[in-house]
């Protein structure tokens, strides 16, 4: 099985309130009020609306999100994304047109780079 394949889908018109835990990846085109945690990827489509927290290895946002995004590896924001909240990630990709209002924390990566520089010098 391809680990990049989306195994779970919350379609447009779906509305969930609470905590969602996914073993693998999930694509969200509906609405969620609460927390979403996936072991691999969370993809929020253009019609997806999240009021709450997202946590996964990789988070891709094309819709709207208010809350906290914790991406263990990478956060990707496509041009249609609107985000208000806190972002914590190692890598960040933001396309032109994205609206972000909040804080971005990539401190862990910066600390590792600084430590590597100290060892070389």
TIMI-2910 file (N, C-alpha, C, CB; in pm, 1 decimal, decimal comma, always signed):
<rs>
+----------+----------+----------+----------+----------+----------+----------+----------+----------+----------+----------+----------+------+
!      n_x !      n_y !      n_z !     ca_x !     ca_y !     ca_z !      c_x !      c_y !      c_z !     cb_x !     cb_y !     cb_z ! resn !
+----------+----------+----------+----------+----------+----------+----------+----------+----------+----------+----------+----------+------+
!    +84,1 !   -119,0 !     +0,0 !     +0,0 !     +0,0 !     +0,0 !    +87,9 !   +124,3 !     +0,0 !    -95,3 !     +0,4 !   +121,9 !  Unk !
!    +51,8 !   +222,2 !    -79,9 !   +123,0 !   +349,0 !    -89,0 !    +91,9 !   +433,4 !    +34,2 !    +84,7 !   +424,9 !   -218,8 !  Unk !
!   +194,8 !   +466,6 !   +113,5 !   +170,3 !   +543,8 !   +235,2 !   +124,2 !   +685,9 !   +205,4 !   +295,4 !   +547,8 !   +320,0 !  Unk !
!   +143,7 !   +734,9 !    +81,6 !    +99,3 !   +868,5 !    +44,5 !    -47,2 !   +871,9 !     +2,9 !   +184,9 !   +921,6 !    -67,1 !  Unk !
!   -108,0 !   +754,8 !    -16,6 !   -246,9 !   +748,2 !    -60,6 !   -340,4 !   +796,0 !    +51,0 !   -283,3 !   +604,2 !   -103,7 !  Unk !
!   -442,5 !   +871,6 !    +13,7 !   -543,1 !   +916,6 !   +109,2 !   -636,9 !   +799,0 !   +136,2 !   -622,1 !  +1042,2 !    +55,4 !  Unk !
!   -642,6 !   +754,3 !   +259,3 !   -723,0 !   +637,4 !   +293,3 !   -861,2 !   +675,1 !   +345,5 !   -650,9 !   +553,6 !   +396,1 !  Unk !
!   -877,5 !   +794,0 !   +398,1 !  -1003,0 !   +836,1 !   +459,8 !  -1043,3 !   +971,3 !   +402,6 !   -989,8 !   +843,4 !   +614,8 !  Unk !
!  -1173,8 !   +988,1 !   +376,2 !  -1222,7 !  +1113,2 !   +318,5 !  -1347,4 !  +1159,3 !   +393,4 !  -1253,2 !  +1096,0 !   +167,6 !  Unk !
!  -1349,1 !  +1286,5 !   +430,4 !  -1468,0 !  +1349,5 !   +485,8 !  -1519,4 !  +1442,6 !   +376,2 !  -1437,3 !  +1427,5 !   +622,1 !  Unk !
!  -1628,0 !  +1402,4 !   +311,3 !  -1676,9 !  +1472,1 !   +192,5 !  -1746,5 !  +1604,4 !   +224,8 !  -1771,9 !  +1382,8 !   +117,2 !  Unk !
!  -1756,3 !  +1688,4 !   +122,6 !  -1828,5 !  +1814,9 !   +130,6 !  -1970,8 !  +1786,0 !   +177,5 !  -1828,5 !  +1889,3 !     -7,4 !  Unk !
!  -2020,3 !  +1867,0 !   +269,4 !  -2153,4 !  +1846,3 !   +324,9 !  -2149,2 !  +1774,5 !   +458,5 !  -2238,4 !  +1768,5 !   +228,1 !  Unk !
!  -2037,0 !  +1710,7 !   +489,4 !  -2020,5 !  +1644,1 !   +619,2 !  -1989,1 !  +1748,6 !   +725,0 !  -1907,9 !  +1536,1 !   +613,5 !  Unk !
!  -2036,5 !  +1722,7 !   +846,7 !  -2016,8 !  +1815,9 !   +957,1 !  -1989,4 !  +1733,6 !  +1082,5 !  -2141,5 !  +1910,2 !   +976,2 !  Unk !
!  -1869,9 !  +1748,8 !  +1139,2 !  -1830,9 !  +1670,8 !  +1256,8 !  -1790,5 !  +1764,5 !  +1368,5 !  -1715,6 !  +1573,5 !  +1223,5 !  Unk !
!  -1831,3 !  +1728,6 !  +1490,5 !  -1788,6 !  +1801,7 !  +1608,9 !  -1726,9 !  +1701,4 !  +1704,3 !  -1907,7 !  +1878,5 !  +1675,8 !  Unk !
!  -1601,5 !  +1727,6 !  +1746,9 !  -1533,5 !  +1636,5 !  +1837,3 !  -1390,6 !  +1611,6 !  +1794,9 !  -1607,8 !  +1506,1 !  +1845,8 !  Unk !
!  -1337,4 !  +1497,7 !  +1838,1 !  -1199,4 !  +1460,6 !  +1808,0 !  -1198,3 !  +1347,7 !  +1706,6 !  -1123,8 !  +1419,1 !  +1936,3 !  Unk !
!  -1116,9 !  +1364,0 !  +1602,0 !  -1103,3 !  +1262,2 !  +1497,8 !   -958,6 !  +1214,2 !  +1498,9 !  -1143,9 !  +1318,3 !  +1356,1 !  Unk !
!   -939,1 !  +1081,5 !  +1515,1 !   -805,5 !  +1022,5 !  +1511,3 !   -799,9 !   +925,6 !  +1395,2 !   -770,4 !   +951,1 !  +1645,6 !  Unk !
!   -698,1 !   +942,8 !  +1309,5 !   -685,0 !   +862,7 !  +1188,4 !   -549,2 !   +791,4 !  +1188,9 !   -700,4 !   +951,6 !  +1061,4 !  Unk !
!   -552,3 !   +661,1 !  +1165,4 !   -428,4 !   +586,3 !  +1145,1 !   -403,1 !   +586,7 !   +994,8 !   -437,3 !   +438,1 !  +1203,6 !  Unk !
!   -314,9 !   +674,9 !   +950,2 !   -290,6 !   +693,1 !   +807,5 !   -314,9 !   +838,1 !   +770,3 !   -380,2 !   +599,6 !   +723,5 !  Unk !
!   -376,2 !   +859,3 !   +653,8 !   -399,8 !   +994,3 !   +601,8 !   -549,1 !  +1021,2 !   +586,8 !   -328,7 !  +1013,2 !   +466,7 !  Unk !
!   -585,2 !  +1149,0 !   +583,2 !   -725,2 !  +1187,6 !   +567,9 !   -734,4 !  +1312,7 !   +480,6 !   -791,5 !  +1212,2 !   +706,4 !  Unk !
!   -839,5 !  +1317,4 !   +399,5 !   -872,7 !  +1437,0 !   +321,7 !  -1004,4 !  +1489,7 !   +375,7 !   -881,9 !  +1406,4 !   +166,7 !  Unk !
!  -1008,9 !  +1620,0 !   +402,9 !  -1127,8 !  +1682,5 !   +460,5 !  -1181,5 !  +1786,2 !   +363,2 !  -1096,1 !  +1747,4 !   +598,3 !  Unk !
!  -1302,2 !  +1761,6 !   +312,8 !  -1370,4 !  +1857,7 !   +227,2 !  -1495,2 !  +1912,0 !   +295,3 !  -1407,0 !  +1793,6 !    +93,4 !  Unk !
!  -1525,3 !  +1861,0 !   +413,7 !  -1640,2 !  +1905,5 !   +491,7 !  -1596,4 !  +1998,6 !   +603,4 !  -1715,8 !  +1785,6 !   +549,3 !  Unk !
!  -1677,1 !  +2000,2 !   +712,1 !  -1648,9 !  +2088,7 !   +825,1 !  -1620,6 !  +2006,2 !   +950,0 !  -1766,8 !  +2185,7 !   +850,0 !  Unk !
!  -1520,6 !  +2050,8 !  +1025,8 !  -1488,7 !  +1987,7 !  +1152,9 !  -1469,1 !  +2096,1 !  +1257,8 !  -1362,4 !  +1898,1 !  +1141,2 !  Unk !
!  -1535,4 !  +2078,4 !  +1371,2 !  -1514,8 !  +2164,8 !  +1487,2 !  -1458,0 !  +2074,3 !  +1595,1 !  -1649,4 !  +2237,4 !  +1534,2 !  Unk !
!  -1326,5 !  +2087,8 !  +1619,1 !  -1260,3 !  +2001,0 !  +1715,3 !  -1117,4 !  +1973,3 !  +1673,3 !  -1336,8 !  +1870,4 !  +1731,1 !  Unk !
!  -1068,7 !  +1854,7 !  +1709,7 !   -930,0 !  +1819,0 !  +1680,8 !   -923,1 !  +1705,8 !  +1579,6 !   -857,1 !  +1779,2 !  +1809,3 !  Unk !
!   -822,4 !  +1714,2 !  +1491,6 !   -796,0 !  +1606,4 !  +1395,7 !   -649,8 !  +1567,2 !  +1411,5 !   -828,2 !  +1650,6 !  +1246,9 !  Unk !
!   -627,1 !  +1438,9 !  +1436,2 !   -491,2 !  +1387,1 !  +1448,3 !   -477,6 !  +1269,2 !  +1353,9 !   -458,1 !  +1345,6 !  +1595,5 !  Unk !
!   -374,7 !  +1273,1 !  +1268,1 !   -348,9 !  +1164,6 !  +1173,0 !   -203,2 !  +1122,7 !  +1185,3 !   -382,2 !  +1208,1 !  +1026,5 !  Unk !
!   -177,5 !   +994,0 !  +1165,9 !    -39,8 !   +945,8 !  +1177,4 !    +44,8 !   +984,3 !  +1056,1 !    -38,7 !   +794,5 !  +1195,0 !  Unk !
!    -18,3 !  +1014,6 !   +942,0 !    +56,2 !  +1051,5 !   +821,5 !    +23,0 !  +1193,3 !   +775,5 !    +26,8 !   +952,5 !   +709,1 !  Unk !
!    -81,0 !  +1209,1 !   +691,2 !   -113,0 !  +1339,0 !   +631,8 !   -256,5 !  +1381,5 !   +661,4 !    -90,8 !  +1334,6 !   +481,3 !  Unk !
!   -273,7 !  +1512,6 !   +670,1 !   -406,4 !  +1574,2 !   +670,5 !   -409,5 !  +1669,2 !   +552,4 !   -437,5 !  +1649,2 !   +806,9 !  Unk !
!   -507,6 !  +1650,4 !   +464,1 !   -526,6 !  +1738,2 !   +349,2 !   -663,4 !  +1803,7 !   +364,4 !   -515,0 !  +1659,4 !   +213,1 !  Unk !
!   -666,1 !  +1936,7 !   +371,5 !   -792,2 !  +2010,5 !   +380,5 !   -816,0 !  +2071,9 !   +243,3 !   -788,8 !  +2121,3 !   +494,6 !  Unk !
!   -920,5 !  +2023,6 !   +174,2 !   -954,5 !  +2071,6 !    +40,7 !  -1012,0 !  +2212,2 !    +43,3 !  -1052,9 !  +1977,5 !    -24,9 !  Unk !
!  -1038,9 !  +2267,9 !    -75,1 !  -1089,2 !  +2405,3 !    -86,2 !  -1220,4 !  +2427,1 !    -13,4 !  -1106,7 !  +2441,6 !   -230,5 !  Unk !
!  -1305,6 !  +2324,9 !     -3,9 !  -1433,9 !  +2338,9 !    +65,3 !  -1424,3 !  +2301,0 !   +212,8 !  -1539,3 !  +2253,3 !     -2,6 !  Unk !
!  -1305,8 !  +2257,4 !   +256,4 !  -1286,2 !  +2217,6 !   +395,2 !  -1279,5 !  +2337,0 !   +488,5 !  -1160,5 !  +2135,8 !   +408,3 !  Unk !
!  -1344,0 !  +2323,1 !   +604,8 !  -1343,5 !  +2427,1 !   +706,5 !  -1313,3 !  +2360,9 !   +840,7 !  -1480,2 !  +2504,4 !   +710,3 !  Unk !
!  -1207,7 !  +2406,5 !   +905,7 !  -1166,3 !  +2350,4 !  +1033,5 !  -1169,5 !  +2459,0 !  +1139,8 !  -1025,5 !  +2287,7 !  +1023,3 !  Unk !
!  -1237,5 !  +2429,9 !  +1250,1 !  -1232,5 !  +2514,9 !  +1369,3 !  -1173,5 !  +2428,3 !  +1478,0 !  -1375,5 !  +2572,4 !  +1409,9 !  Unk !
!  -1041,1 !  +2431,5 !  +1489,7 !   -975,3 !  +2346,6 !  +1587,9 !   -833,3 !  +2316,6 !  +1546,5 !  -1052,4 !  +2217,4 !  +1607,1 !  Unk !
!   -780,5 !  +2209,4 !  +1602,0 !   -639,4 !  +2178,1 !  +1585,3 !   -617,2 !  +2062,5 !  +1488,5 !   -577,8 !  +2145,4 !  +1719,2 !  Unk !
!   -508,5 !  +2072,4 !  +1411,7 !   -467,0 !  +1967,4 !  +1318,7 !   -327,4 !  +1921,7 !  +1356,7 !   -470,9 !  +2017,4 !  +1171,0 !  Unk !
!   -306,7 !  +1789,9 !  +1364,8 !   -173,2 !  +1738,2 !  +1396,0 !   -146,3 !  +1615,4 !  +1310,1 !   -160,2 !  +1703,5 !  +1547,6 !  Unk !
!    -32,4 !  +1619,4 !  +1236,6 !     +9,3 !  +1508,3 !  +1150,4 !   +154,4 !  +1529,6 !  +1110,8 !    -81,9 !  +1497,0 !  +1023,8 !  Unk !
!   +211,8 !  +1432,7 !  +1039,8 !   +347,1 !  +1450,0 !   +987,4 !   +347,7 !  +1562,1 !   +884,3 !   +399,7 !  +1318,3 !   +925,0 !  Unk !
!   +242,0 !  +1565,6 !   +800,7 !   +230,6 !  +1668,3 !   +697,1 !    +87,8 !  +1719,6 !   +693,6 !   +272,6 !  +1612,9 !   +558,2 !  Unk !
!    +72,5 !  +1852,6 !   +686,5 !    -59,4 !  +1914,6 !   +677,6 !    -62,0 !  +2003,0 !   +553,4 !    -92,6 !  +1997,5 !   +806,8 !  Unk !
!   -163,0 !  +1980,6 !   +468,4 !   -182,2 !  +2061,1 !   +347,8 !   -316,1 !  +2131,8 !   +358,8 !   -175,7 !  +1973,2 !   +218,5 !  Unk !
!   -315,7 !  +2263,4 !   +343,2 !   -437,7 !  +2342,1 !   +358,1 !   -469,0 !  +2416,3 !   +228,4 !   -424,2 !  +2441,5 !   +475,0 !  Unk !
!   -589,8 !  +2392,0 !   +176,4 !   -641,6 !  +2467,3 !    +61,8 !   -769,7 !  +2540,0 !   +100,2 !   -667,1 !  +2373,7 !    -58,4 !  Unk !
!   -828,4 !  +2502,3 !   +213,2 !   -953,1 !  +2561,3 !   +261,9 !   -927,4 !  +2660,1 !   +374,7 !  -1048,6 !  +2452,3 !   +309,3 !  Unk !
!  -1018,1 !  +2657,8 !   +474,8 !  -1009,5 !  +2752,0 !   +586,4 !   -983,2 !  +2678,2 !   +716,6 !  -1138,2 !  +2834,7 !   +597,4 !  Unk !
!   -899,5 !  +2737,0 !   +800,3 !   -869,4 !  +2677,2 !   +929,4 !   -845,9 !  +2786,5 !  +1032,2 !   -746,9 !  +2584,4 !   +919,8 !  Unk !
!   -909,3 !  +2770,0 !  +1148,0 !   -885,3 !  +2855,8 !  +1262,8 !   -844,9 !  +2764,1 !  +1376,7 !  -1011,7 !  +2943,1 !  +1299,4 !  Unk !
!   -724,5 !  +2781,9 !  +1428,4 !   -678,4 !  +2695,8 !  +1536,4 !   -528,4 !  +2679,9 !  +1534,5 !   -744,4 !  +2560,6 !  +1527,7 !  Unk !
!   -485,1 !  +2557,2 !  +1557,4 !   -343,1 !  +2527,4 !  +1567,8 !   -307,5 !  +2414,8 !  +1471,3 !   -305,2 !  +2489,3 !  +1712,9 !  Unk !
!   -201,3 !  +2434,3 !  +1394,3 !   -150,8 !  +2329,3 !  +1306,2 !    -14,6 !  +2286,3 !  +1357,9 !   -141,9 !  +2378,2 !  +1157,4 !  Unk !
!     -2,2 !  +2157,0 !  +1386,7 !   +126,2 !  +2100,1 !  +1424,8 !   +162,3 !  +1997,2 !  +1318,3 !   +121,5 !  +2035,7 !  +1569,2 !  Unk !
!   +260,0 !  +2032,1 !  +1236,4 !   +307,7 !  +1943,1 !  +1130,8 !   +447,5 !  +1898,1 !  +1170,4 !   +307,5 !  +2013,9 !   +989,6 !  Unk !
!   +461,5 !  +1770,9 !  +1200,4 !   +591,2 !  +1720,2 !  +1245,2 !   +699,1 !  +1740,8 !  +1139,3 !   +580,8 !  +1572,0 !  +1280,6 !  Unk !
!   +661,1 !  +1735,5 !  +1012,8 !   +756,9 !  +1757,7 !   +904,9 !   +726,7 !  +1885,6 !   +827,5 !   +757,0 !  +1638,9 !   +810,2 !  Unk !
!   +614,7 !  +1886,9 !   +753,1 !   +590,3 !  +1994,8 !   +658,2 !   +446,3 !  +2045,2 !   +663,1 !   +623,3 !  +1948,5 !   +518,3 !  Unk !
!   +431,0 !  +2176,7 !   +647,1 !   +300,4 !  +2240,0 !   +631,2 !   +298,6 !  +2307,2 !   +494,5 !   +271,3 !  +2343,6 !   +746,7 !  Unk !
!   +193,2 !  +2280,2 !   +417,3 !   +180,6 !  +2334,6 !   +282,3 !    +50,3 !  +2414,1 !   +274,7 !   +183,7 !  +2220,6 !   +174,4 !  Unk !
!    +60,4 !  +2539,2 !   +230,2 !    -56,8 !  +2624,8 !   +216,0 !    -73,9 !  +2659,6 !    +69,0 !    -43,6 !  +2753,8 !   +302,7 !  Unk !
!   -182,0 !  +2612,6 !     +8,2 !   -210,4 !  +2643,4 !   -131,5 !   -277,5 !  +2779,9 !   -141,7 !   -299,5 !  +2534,1 !   -194,8 !  Unk !
!   -280,9 !  +2835,5 !   -261,0 !   -323,1 !  +2974,7 !   -283,8 !   -461,8 !  +3008,1 !   -230,3 !   -319,9 !  +3004,2 !   -430,0 !  Unk !
!   -551,0 !  +2910,2 !   -216,6 !   -687,7 !  +2935,1 !   -169,6 !   -700,5 !  +2925,8 !    -17,7 !   -782,9 !  +2836,7 !   -234,3 !  Unk !
!   -592,3 !  +2896,1 !    +52,5 !   -596,5 !  +2874,7 !   +197,7 !   -615,3 !  +3004,0 !   +275,3 !   -469,6 !  +2806,6 !   +243,6 !  Unk !
!   -691,2 !  +2991,1 !   +384,6 !   -707,2 !  +3099,5 !   +481,4 !   -683,1 !  +3039,0 !   +618,4 !   -850,1 !  +3167,4 !   +471,9 !  Unk !
!   -588,9 !  +3096,1 !   +692,8 !   -552,6 !  +3039,7 !   +822,5 !   -540,0 !  +3147,2 !   +927,7 !   -422,9 !  +2962,2 !   +812,4 !  Unk !
!   -593,4 !  +3119,8 !  +1046,7 !   -583,5 !  +3209,7 !  +1160,6 !   -546,8 !  +3125,9 !  +1281,8 !   -716,7 !  +3288,7 !  +1183,8 !  Unk !
!   -424,0 !  +3143,2 !  +1332,1 !   -384,3 !  +3066,4 !  +1449,0 !   -234,9 !  +3046,7 !  +1459,0 !   -451,6 !  +2934,0 !  +1447,8 !  Unk !
!   -196,3 !  +2932,8 !  +1515,0 !    -56,5 !  +2898,9 !  +1540,1 !    -12,4 !  +2785,7 !  +1447,7 !    -35,7 !  +2859,3 !  +1687,8 !  Unk !
!   +107,7 !  +2798,8 !  +1391,4 !   +164,7 !  +2694,5 !  +1305,9 !   +297,4 !  +2652,4 !  +1366,4 !   +183,1 !  +2744,3 !  +1158,0 !  Unk !
!   +316,6 !  +2522,4 !  +1380,2 !   +443,9 !  +2467,4 !  +1424,7 !   +485,1 !  +2360,8 !  +1324,1 !   +434,1 !  +2408,4 !  +1570,3 !  Unk !
!   +601,6 !  +2378,4 !  +1261,1 !   +646,6 !  +2284,1 !  +1158,8 !   +796,6 !  +2296,1 !  +1138,4 !   +572,7 !  +2308,1 !  +1026,0 !  Unk !
!   +854,0 !  +2199,5 !  +1067,1 !   +995,8 !  +2204,9 !  +1032,3 !  +1014,9 !  +2274,3 !   +897,7 !  +1056,0 !  +2063,1 !  +1028,4 !  Unk !
!   +922,7 !  +2245,8 !   +802,8 !   +928,4 !  +2306,5 !   +669,3 !   +794,3 !  +2372,7 !   +641,6 !   +962,7 !  +2200,0 !   +558,8 !  Unk !
!   +798,0 !  +2486,7 !   +573,0 !   +675,5 !  +2559,8 !   +541,0 !   +678,0 !  +2603,0 !   +395,5 !   +658,6 !  +2682,4 !   +633,3 !  Unk !
!   +570,8 !  +2571,1 !   +322,6 !   +555,9 !  +2612,5 !   +183,8 !   +426,9 !  +2692,6 !   +173,2 !   +554,9 !  +2489,4 !    +86,6 !  Unk !
!   +437,0 !  +2817,4 !   +127,8 !   +321,7 !  +2905,7 !   +117,8 !   +313,7 !  +2960,5 !    -23,7 !   +330,2 !  +3020,8 !   +221,3 !  Unk !
!   +204,1 !  +2930,9 !    -93,7 !   +183,9 !  +2983,1 !   -228,7 !   +133,5 !  +3127,0 !   -222,5 !    +84,7 !  +2894,5 !   -307,0 !  Unk !
!   +152,9 !  +3198,3 !   -332,0 !   +102,4 !  +3335,0 !   -343,3 !    -49,5 !  +3334,5 !   -332,1 !   +146,9 !  +3399,6 !   -476,8 !  Unk !
!   -104,4 !  +3428,4 !   -254,5 !   -248,3 !  +3440,6 !   -239,1 !   -299,9 !  +3389,3 !   -106,3 !   -316,3 !  +3368,6 !   -348,9 !  Unk !
!   -218,4 !  +3316,8 !    -32,9 !   -258,5 !  +3261,8 !    +96,8 !   -278,0 !  +3375,0 !   +196,7 !   -153,1 !  +3160,7 !   +149,0 !  Unk !
!   -377,8 !  +3360,1 !   +283,6 !   -400,9 !  +3455,6 !   +391,3 !   -367,6 !  +3384,6 !   +522,4 !   -549,5 !  +3509,6 !   +390,6 !  Unk !
!   -264,1 !  +3433,4 !   +591,6 !   -224,8 !  +3377,4 !   +721,2 !   -222,5 !  +3490,0 !   +823,0 !    -85,4 !  +3306,2 !   +713,2 !  Unk !
!   -290,0 !  +3468,5 !   +935,8 !   -288,4 !  +3562,5 !  +1046,2 !   -259,3 !  +3481,0 !  +1171,7 !   -424,5 !  +3642,4 !  +1057,8 !  Unk !
!   -140,8 !  +3499,3 !  +1226,9 !   -105,2 !  +3421,4 !  +1344,6 !    +44,5 !  +3411,2 !  +1360,6 !   -165,6 !  +3283,2 !  +1336,9 !  Unk !
!    +86,8 !  +3306,3 !  +1428,0 !   +228,0 !  +3285,7 !  +1457,7 !   +279,4 !  +3158,4 !  +1394,0 !   +250,8 !  +3281,5 !  +1607,6 !  Unk !
!   +405,0 !  +3162,9 !  +1351,6 !   +470,6 !  +3046,8 !  +1291,4 !   +593,5 !  +3014,3 !  +1374,6 !   +509,0 !  +3073,4 !  +1141,6 !  Unk !
!   +604,8 !  +2887,0 !  +1415,1 !   +717,9 !  +2843,4 !  +1495,4 !   +793,6 !  +2734,3 !  +1420,8 !   +671,1 !  +2793,0 !  +1633,9 !  Unk !
!   +916,6 !  +2765,6 !  +1382,9 !  +1005,6 !  +2667,1 !  +1320,6 !  +1133,2 !  +2659,5 !  +1404,0 !  +1037,9 !  +2704,8 !  +1170,9 !  Unk !
!  +1122,5 !  +2691,2 !  +1531,3 !  +1237,0 !  +2703,9 !  +1621,3 !  +1320,7 !  +2577,1 !  +1628,3 !  +1189,7 !  +2740,3 !  +1759,5 !  Unk !
!  +1258,4 !  +2459,5 !  +1633,9 !  +1332,9 !  +2334,9 !  +1643,6 !  +1432,6 !  +2322,3 !  +1529,4 !  +1237,6 !  +2215,8 !  +1643,9 !  Unk !
!  +1388,6 !  +2358,5 !  +1408,8 !  +1476,6 !  +2350,1 !  +1292,4 !  +1591,3 !  +2450,8 !  +1306,3 !  +1397,0 !  +2375,9 !  +1161,6 !  Unk !
!  +1561,3 !  +2572,4 !  +1346,9 !  +1664,6 !  +2674,3 !  +1362,1 !  +1767,5 !  +2632,4 !  +1466,2 !  +1602,1 !  +2808,4 !  +1400,8 !  Unk !
!  +1722,3 !  +2572,3 !  +1576,1 !  +1815,3 !  +2528,5 !  +1680,4 !  +1909,0 !  +2420,3 !  +1627,5 !  +1738,4 !  +2476,5 !  +1802,9 !  Unk !
!  +1857,0 !  +2327,6 !  +1546,5 !  +1940,3 !  +2221,6 !  +1490,1 !  +2043,5 !  +2279,4 !  +1394,3 !  +1853,6 !  +2117,6 !  +1418,0 !  Unk !
!  +2003,4 !  +2378,0 !  +1314,4 !  +2096,7 !  +2442,3 !  +1220,8 !  +2205,9 !  +2513,7 !  +1300,2 !  +2022,0 !  +2542,8 !  +1126,7 !  Unk !
!  +2168,6 !  +2585,0 !  +1406,3 !  +2265,8 !  +2656,8 !  +1488,6 !  +2362,5 !  +2558,8 !  +1554,6 !  +2194,1 !  +2741,6 !  +1595,6 !  Unk !
!  +2312,5 !  +2447,8 !  +1604,6 !  +2398,4 !  +2347,5 !  +1667,8 !  +2497,0 !  +2290,5 !  +1565,4 !  +2313,1 !  +2233,8 !  +1730,1 !  Unk !
!  +2451,8 !  +2265,0 !  +1444,8 !  +2538,9 !  +2213,2 !  +1339,3 !  +2648,3 !  +2312,0 !  +1303,2 !  +2457,5 !  +2179,4 !  +1215,8 !  Unk !
!  +2613,9 !  +2442,0 !  +1303,2 !  +2709,3 !  +2547,1 !  +1271,0 !  +2815,4 !  +2556,7 !  +1381,0 !  +2636,9 !  +2682,6 !  +1253,0 !  Unk !
!  +2771,4 !  +2544,1 !  +1507,3 !  +2864,7 !  +2551,6 !  +1619,7 !  +2966,0 !  +2437,7 !  +1614,3 !  +2788,5 !  +2548,1 !  +1752,9 !  Unk !
!  +2922,3 !  +2319,2 !  +1576,4 !  +3010,5 !  +2202,5 !  +1570,2 !  +3114,9 !  +2218,2 !  +1459,3 !  +2928,0 !  +2074,4 !  +1547,6 !  Unk !
!  +3076,2 !  +2282,9 !  +1348,3 !  +3167,4 !  +2300,5 !  +1235,7 !  +3272,8 !  +2406,4 !  +1266,9 !  +3089,6 !  +2338,9 !  +1109,3 !  Unk !
!  +3231,7 !  +2508,7 !  +1342,0 !  +3319,2 !  +2622,5 !  +1365,2 !  +3403,7 !  +2600,6 !  +1481,1 !  +3243,3 !  +2746,7 !  +1383,0 !  Unk !
+----------+----------+----------+----------+----------+----------+----------+----------+----------+----------+----------+----------+------+
</rs>
